[in-house]
Amino acid sequence: MKVVALHNLKGGVGKTSAAVNLAREANRNGLPTLVWDLDAQGASTWILGGESRLSRKVDKLLSGKSPLGEQVQHTAWERLDLLPADIRLRDLDRILGEKADGDKHLKRLVEPFSEEYALMVLDCPPGLSTLAEQLIRAADRILVPTIPSPLSVQAYSRMIDHLDLKKRQRERLFPFFNLVDRRRTLHRDWIDSPPAEIGQPMRTWIPYASDVERMSLECRPLADLAPRSRAAQAYRRLWQELKADLDG
């Protein structure tokens, strides 16, 4: 099973839309896929039609004392499943930080799902956190949605500095430009020539589109809501680019 995380220091950069759409594209390609909504706000859970409530105490589930797999919910799409958010996940960092196995704990929670799924997508809350540090161990790739703006690039640099990554670990980070508005000069310039601070981003970029905002209104990924839209086609290309890297 491959594990892909969507993470950024900043909020409002499109982590959830990327997580849901990439998961649906993988599912459309025939991969049994699980989305784990780790953000207490529960946006992925909402869009996928899940119930934002875990039936057991979060600390027991995340400690391994209660089976985490029993919390999986099926969605309207066959073989696209959901580990839902819960408001109690606001204590996630504290719980992860208290575990004796340190930065390997999240990885150990994820591993049992490999028996049933080919891909797990983690929709992560923003911030510099214990979770962010554990993603380096748990995820095969960490995708970083980045708006073409100086503040977003600064946030990316701060995240890199905070995580203090080794070379091989840094190779797991894949920034990509999101919410791109080609009417803006800076957006056009950075798509053509990305700033050195973020290295080489993924080739595919995602346009700003009202269809993405409609996802939360109609509770459907773009592949079902607006399959021919520019944004849906961009996410399709982004998945194919990611898949080629994972397979290689």
BELZIFEN-V762235 format. One record per residue. N is the residue number from 0. RES is the residue in three letters. SS is DSSP state (H for helix, E for strand, - for the rest). PSI is psi as a letter, one per 40 degrees, with the letter a starting at -180 (NA if undefined). D_FIRST is the distance of its C-alpha to the first C-alpha in whole Angstrom. Layout:
n;res;ss;psi;d_first
N;RES;SS;PSI;D_FIRST
N;RES;SS;PSI;D_FIRST
//
This chain:
n;res;ss;psi;d_first
0;MET;-;h;0
1;LYS;E;i;4
2;VAL;E;h;7
3;VAL;E;h;10
4;ALA;E;i;13
5;LEU;E;h;17
6;HIS;-;i;19
7;ASN;-;i;23
8;LEU;-;d;26
9;LYS;-;i;28
10;GLY;-;i;28
11;GLY;-;f;28
12;VAL;-;e;27
13;GLY;-;f;24
14;LYS;H;d;21
15;THR;H;d;21
16;SER;H;d;22
17;ALA;H;d;19
18;ALA;H;d;16
19;VAL;H;d;18
20;ASN;H;d;18
21;LEU;H;d;15
22;ALA;H;d;13
23;ARG;H;d;16
24;GLU;H;d;16
25;ALA;H;d;12
26;ASN;H;d;14
27;ARG;H;d;17
28;ASN;-;e;15
29;GLY;-;e;14
30;LEU;-;h;10
31;PRO;-;h;10
32;THR;E;i;9
33;LEU;E;h;10
34;VAL;E;h;13
35;TRP;E;h;14
36;ASP;E;g;17
37;LEU;-;e;18
38;ASP;-;h;22
39;ALA;-;d;25
40;GLN;-;d;26
41;GLY;-;f;24
42;ALA;H;d;24
43;SER;H;d;21
44;THR;H;d;21
45;TRP;H;d;25
46;ILE;H;d;24
47;LEU;-;e;21
48;GLY;-;f;24
49;GLY;-;i;23
50;GLU;-;h;25
51;SER;-;g;25
52;ARG;-;h;25
53;LEU;-;i;24
54;SER;-;e;26
55;ARG;-;i;26
56;LYS;-;h;27
57;VAL;H;d;24
58;ASP;H;d;25
59;LYS;H;d;24
60;LEU;H;d;21
61;LEU;H;e;20
62;SER;H;e;21
63;GLY;-;e;20
64;LYS;-;d;23
65;SER;-;i;22
66;PRO;-;h;19
67;LEU;H;d;17
68;GLY;H;d;15
69;GLU;H;e;19
70;GLN;H;e;19
71;VAL;E;h;16
72;GLN;E;i;19
73;HIS;E;i;19
74;THR;-;a;20
75;ALA;-;e;22
76;TRP;-;h;19
77;GLU;-;h;18
78;ARG;-;f;14
79;LEU;E;h;14
80;ASP;E;i;14
81;LEU;E;h;16
82;LEU;E;h;16
83;PRO;-;i;19
84;ALA;-;i;21
85;ASP;-;h;24
86;ILE;H;d;27
87;ARG;H;e;27
88;LEU;H;e;24
89;ARG;H;e;27
90;ASP;H;e;27
91;LEU;H;d;23
92;ASP;H;d;24
93;ARG;H;d;27
94;ILE;H;d;25
95;LEU;H;d;22
96;GLY;H;d;25
97;GLU;-;e;27
98;LYS;-;i;24
99;ALA;-;d;25
100;ASP;-;e;22
101;GLY;H;b;22
102;ASP;H;e;20
103;LYS;H;e;17
104;HIS;H;d;17
105;LEU;H;d;15
106;LYS;H;d;12
107;ARG;H;d;13
108;LEU;H;d;13
109;VAL;H;d;10
110;GLU;H;d;8
111;PRO;H;d;10
112;PHE;H;e;8
113;SER;H;e;5
114;GLU;H;d;8
115;GLU;-;d;9
116;TYR;-;i;6
117;ALA;-;d;4
118;LEU;E;h;5
119;MET;E;h;7
120;VAL;E;h;11
121;LEU;E;h;13
122;ASP;E;h;17
123;CYS;-;i;19
124;PRO;-;i;22
125;PRO;-;i;25
126;GLY;-;i;26
127;LEU;-;h;26
128;SER;-;i;25
129;THR;H;d;23
130;LEU;H;d;20
131;ALA;H;d;20
132;GLU;H;d;21
133;GLN;H;d;18
134;LEU;H;d;15
135;ILE;H;d;16
136;ARG;H;d;14
137;ALA;H;d;11
138;ALA;-;i;10
139;ASP;-;d;9
140;ARG;E;h;12
141;ILE;E;h;15
142;LEU;E;h;17
143;VAL;E;g;20
144;PRO;E;h;23
145;THR;E;h;26
146;ILE;-;h;29
147;PRO;-;g;32
148;SER;-;i;34
149;PRO;H;d;35
150;LEU;H;d;34
151;SER;H;d;31
152;VAL;H;d;31
153;GLN;H;d;33
154;ALA;H;d;30
155;TYR;H;d;27
156;SER;H;d;29
157;ARG;H;d;30
158;MET;H;d;26
159;ILE;H;d;26
160;ASP;H;d;29
161;HIS;H;d;28
162;LEU;H;d;24
163;ASP;-;f;26
164;LEU;-;i;23
165;LYS;-;i;24
166;LYS;H;d;23
167;ARG;H;d;20
168;GLN;H;d;19
169;ARG;H;d;21
170;GLU;-;e;19
171;ARG;-;e;16
172;LEU;E;h;18
173;PHE;E;g;19
174;PRO;E;i;22
175;PHE;E;i;23
176;PHE;E;h;26
177;ASN;-;i;26
178;LEU;-;f;29
179;VAL;E;h;31
180;ASP;-;h;35
181;ARG;-;e;36
182;ARG;-;e;40
183;ARG;-;h;39
184;THR;H;d;40
185;LEU;H;d;38
186;HIS;H;d;35
187;ARG;H;d;36
188;ASP;H;d;37
189;TRP;H;d;34
190;ILE;H;d;32
191;ASP;H;d;34
192;SER;-;g;34
193;PRO;-;i;32
194;PRO;-;i;33
195;ALA;H;d;32
196;GLU;H;d;31
197;ILE;H;e;28
198;GLY;-;b;27
199;GLN;-;h;26
200;PRO;-;i;24
201;MET;-;i;22
202;ARG;-;d;24
203;THR;-;h;24
204;TRP;-;i;26
205;ILE;-;h;26
206;PRO;E;i;29
207;TYR;-;h;31
208;ALA;-;h;32
209;SER;H;d;33
210;ASP;H;d;30
211;VAL;H;d;28
212;GLU;H;d;30
213;ARG;H;e;31
214;MET;H;d;27
215;SER;H;e;28
216;LEU;H;d;31
217;GLU;H;e;30
218;CYS;-;f;26
219;ARG;-;i;25
220;PRO;-;i;22
221;LEU;H;d;24
222;ALA;H;d;23
223;ASP;H;d;25
224;LEU;H;d;28
225;ALA;-;g;29
226;PRO;-;d;27
227;ARG;-;e;29
228;SER;-;i;30
229;ARG;H;d;30
230;ALA;H;d;27
231;ALA;H;d;25
232;GLN;H;d;25
233;ALA;H;d;24
234;TYR;H;d;21
235;ARG;H;d;20
236;ARG;H;d;21
237;LEU;H;d;19
238;TRP;H;d;16
239;GLN;H;d;17
240;GLU;H;d;18
241;LEU;H;d;14
242;LYS;H;d;12
243;ALA;H;d;15
244;ASP;H;d;14
245;LEU;H;d;10
246;ASP;H;d;11
247;GLY;-;NA;14
//
